[in-house]
């Protein structure tokens, strides 16, 4: 319930027989409001859309191949950050990912358009053969999520049969650079990108909290939480890309629950996690974090 402001203090001093009743009614409303709201978790209510101007985004990323060169914690080790919006296409490693096939028939893509505003597009795989690239509607300056669309698979998935047949790549038009990949894990189709990065859309401010980091046991990995401000500025001087929290020598799991969330991160800011291994070879790394978006 919404709480009305208290009665005017004038009611306390002027000769008004109804003053006591006015204040008793307001104090009763205050008691009900406190009882209702003190028992609610703010972040849970925000995630349900019950807090005006606030929303929660859950992000996660994973890489199976972190080497000695620092890379984004994401499938394919990429998070594309072009200075102008790009045209994209979808392609699979198997033909069954097509509009009438037994694999993925359509993919939902979430990111930012040329105006740095969030867009969500449902893109169809190729009509008959998923190994043939199919164009995606619109242009994109960032992509931070892609997944098999609800009611977008030709298979009733189970523990032995996933919702996509092959590895699906979102890439630049004409076989260009990889933007997102729907991978397999343990031979099972995840049907979901894993991108441990995000870009704050126009009109929002972001805060980051509840961070979980995991790496291969006994294999030291350095992970850096970074930001790059003013990503929309495409001529010098540019916004700096800099470390916010470096985590060195992680060998297992790290949970971060700060009382004060990281931020604020203004609109047009890239945020995310990068990783590198301190010795030769490759390891896997995962990140999981929450973002609170506040309307400007």
N, C-alpha and C positions, 0 to 999 in steps of 0.2 A: 504494500500500500504506500501511497505518497503522503508525506507529512506536511500539513499546512504550516506556514510560519506562525510563531506564537502571537497571541493577541497583543495589541498595542499596550505599552507600559502605562499609557494614560489611564487604562482601565483600572490600574492599581490605586490611583490617587483621586480620580474624580468621583463624585457622588453618583454612583450607578449601582442600583440594587442587583443588577444582573451580572456585575463584574465577577463575583465568585463563581457563578455558573459557567461563564465564558471560560475562565481559567481551568476550572475542574474538567470541562469537556476537552480542552486542549491537552491537559496533562494526562487524561485517560487515553487520548489518541497517541500521545508520546509513548506511554507504557506499551501499547499494542505494537507500535512501530519498532521499538527497541526489541521486544520479544521476537518479532518476526525476523528482523534483520541481523541481530547478534548471533542467531543460530545458523545463518547462511554463510557458506564459504564464498568469498568474493570471486575467486578464480573460477569456481564451479558455476556460479551464477553468470559470470561473464562469458563462459564457454557456451552457456545455454542462450545467450543473447538477451539476458535480463538486466544488463548494466548498460545504460545508454552511452553510446560513443566508445564502447570497449568491445574487443573481440579477442579470442585466443586462437593462435595457429600452432599446431603441433608439427614439428619438423624432425626428420631423421635422415642420416646419411650413412653409407657403408662403402668401403673399398676393400677388395680382396688383394690388391696389389700395390701397397704402399712401399716404395723403395727409398733410396737415399736422396732423391729429388723431391722437394716439397710439392704436394698436390692437394687439390680439394678432396675432402672426404665425401666421395660420391661415386656411383657406378661409372666406370670409365675414367675416373679421376678428373672430371671436367665440371666446371661451372662457367658457361660462356658469358662474357661481359662486353659485348660489342658497343661501339659508340653510336651506332645507328641501327634501326630495326631491320630484321632479317626475315626472309621467306624460308620456310622449313618444309620438310617432308618426312613421311613415315615409311619404314621398310623393315621387314623381318628376315630372319635366316631360314624360315620355313614357309612354304606356299600356303599351308593350312590357315595362317593368319590372314584371312580375307573376308570380304563382306558376307559371304555365304558359307564360310568354312567352319571347321571344328575348333579353330583357335580363336584368337582375338579378332573381333569384327570392327570394333571402334575403340579409340583411345581418347580419354579426356585429358586435355593439356591446360595447365594453369600457369600464368606468368604475367608479364607486363607488355602492353602495346607501345607504340611509338610515342604516346603521350605519357608514359610511365603510370598508366592506370591499369588496374588488374583486369585481365580478361580470361575467360574460361571458354574453351572451344572443344566441341566433340568432333573429332576427325576420324573419318572412315579409313580403314585399311584398303588396299587395292581391291577392285571388284572381284577378281578371280584368283590372284596369285600374290601372296604377301611379300614375295621376294622382289616384286616390282615396286619401286617407290611411288607413293601417293602424296600429292601436295596437301598441305595444311592451310586452312583458311587464315587470312590475316598476316600481319607481320609482327615480329617479336623482338623486344630489346632484352628481355630476360625470360627464362623458363625455370620454375622451381618445383614443379610437380607434374607427373604424367602417370596415368594408370588406365587399366582396362575399364571402360565405361560400365556402370551398372546396366544390366541387360545388354551387354556388349560382347558376349562370348558365345561360341557355338558349342561349348561343353558344359554340362552340369558338373562343376568341379568337385573333386574329392581329394583325399589325402594322396591319391596316386595319379590324379589327372588335374592339371592346372587349367586356368582360364585363358592361357595363351600357349601357342605351340612352340614358337621359337623365341630367340632373343630379338626384341623389337627396339629399333633405334630411331630416335628423333634427331634429324640431322639437317644441315644446310641444304638448300635446293641444289640438285645436280650432284648428289653424293658428297656434299660438303662436310664441314666439321661436326662432330658429335655434340649434341646438346643434352640429351638424356637417354638413358637405356633402361629397359625393363628386362632384368637379368633373371638367372636361375640361381638357386641356392640348394646345394645337396641334391641336384637333379630336379628340383621342383620349381615351377614357374612362379615367380613372385608377383608378376602382373602389376608392378608398381615401381616407379623410379625410387632411387635412394639418393637424395641430394641434400647434403648437410650445409646448405647455404640458402640465403633468402635476400631479396631486395625490397626495401620499404617503398611501397607505392606512394604516388602523389596524394597528398592530403592526409597522411597518417604519420604518427610517431610510434616507434617500436621500443619495447623493453624485453630483455632476454633473461630467462631464469630456468631453474630445474634442469640443469645440464647433466647428462650422463655420458661418460666416455668409456669405451671398452676396446682393448687391443688383445692380440695373441699373448697368452701367458708366457712370461719370461723372455719376451722379445721387446726390447726397449724402443718406444716410438715417442717422438716429440709432436705435440699437437698444439696449434696456435689458433686461438679465437681472434678473428680479425674484423676490422671494419674499413670500408672505403667510402668516405663522405662525398657528396656532390657528384655522384656518378653521371649526372646529366650534363655536367660541364665537360665539353669535348675539345676545348682549346686551352693551352697553358695560360695561367697556372691551374693545374688540376687538383682535385681533392686527394688527400694523401690516403694511401692504403697502409694501415698500421696495426700492430698487435694490440689487443685489449687484454688478453690473458694467455700467456704461454705456459704450457704444461709439459715439462721435460721429463724424460726417462720413465714414462708410464709403461708398466709391464702387465697390468691386469685391468682394473676397473677404477674409475674415479667418478664420484658423485658430488655435485656442487649444488648446495641449497642455500644460497646467500639470502640474508634477511632483506637486503636491498638488491633488486634486480639490476642487471647491467643495462646501461642506457642513460639518457634517452638517445635513440638513433633516429635522426630526422628523415623526412621523405628523401628519396633518391639515394639512400645509403645501402651499400652492399654489406651484408654481415654473414659470417659463416666460419667454418673450421677447415684448416689445412693440416696436413700431417707429413712427416718424413721419418724414415728409420735411421737410427744412429749407426748401424752396421750393415754390411752388404747383405743382399737378399731381399725378399719381400714378405710383408705381413699384412694381416687384415686389421682394419680399424673401423669402429662404429661410433657415431654420436647421436644423441637424442636430446632435444631441447624444446622449450616452449617460448613462444613469442606473444607478448601482449601488444595489440595494436590499439592506439587511442586516436580518435578523430581530432584533427587540428582545428 
